[in-house]
Amino acid sequence: MKAAKTPLVVEGQVTAVATLPRAGRRLSRRRRASVLLALLLTLLAIVAGQLIRRSGAVAPETAGPAVRAAQPVPGKSVVSAPRRGFAFAAGRGPVLGSAGTVRRFEVAVQRGSGDSAAFAAEVDRILGDPRSWIAGRTFRLQRVPRAEKAEFTVYLAAAATSATMCADGGLDTEGFSSCRLPGKVIINADRWDAAVPGYDAPLPAYRAYVINHEVGHQLGHRHETCPGKGRRAPVMMQQTFGLDGCVANAWPYVRGRRYAGNPAA
């Protein structure tokens, strides 16, 4: 096969004439094409990066699995809970517990969702039970009237109102569950009146659970999981969304000892 003469170019000047086989010329053209393609892709990547930085755009995060629980609402910040339309329980309740600093709370019921005095009495009964949080003997609790300073308020609100209050604080309950925001324990009246299907315990037990669970958040406790099939559900487990093989349990203390599960992920 004859060799073809090809000028060798160095920095734009013809310096010599050399012979390259045709196959070599084809290989050289392929290499040049590969180099040009790589340069083009690099240039496009640089331009795209500059455009993204200028526009402030970011790549979306991969969505995780759906969880039936109160979730943060983007762009929402905690605001004061609305007091219009709520009746606050009058008078002081008894001091609940036997040791520790007294932590005070208020009770309020949305008009049309129940009687404030009856709800307050039930909250006092639940939080004053020896199986409730006072069993830890590190603090006591007392309900006070609206005019006095309180650490938190327990609200009983209609489903739609509770959803709005929770969303204003950054949580999405879909109008189904209750929630807790800093200084605000918000009980969904639908759950208070009817519990949830499949809870497998009387309504008073669910009521005790939901008060102890949400007040538990106010006291600094986080979600926990079922410790094993057939065992008691921890009160900080999200029992409203299912028992996951556990048995319904409304109390954080069992036989005088703190009963807890593993921390939820």
Secondary structure, 3 states (H helix, E strand, C coil): CCCEEEEEEECCEEEEEEEECHHHHHHHHHHHHHHHHHHHHHHHHHHHHHHHHHHCCCCCCCCCCCCCCCEECCCCCCCCCCCCCEEECCCCCCCECCCCEEEEEEEEEECCCCCHHHHHHHHHHHHCCCCCHHHHCCEEEEECCCCCCCCEEEEEECHHHHHHHHHHCCEECCCCCCEEECCEEEEEHHHHHHCCCCCCCCHHHHHHHHHHHHHHHHCCCCCECCCCCCCECCCCCCHHHCCCCCECCCCCEECCEECCCCECC
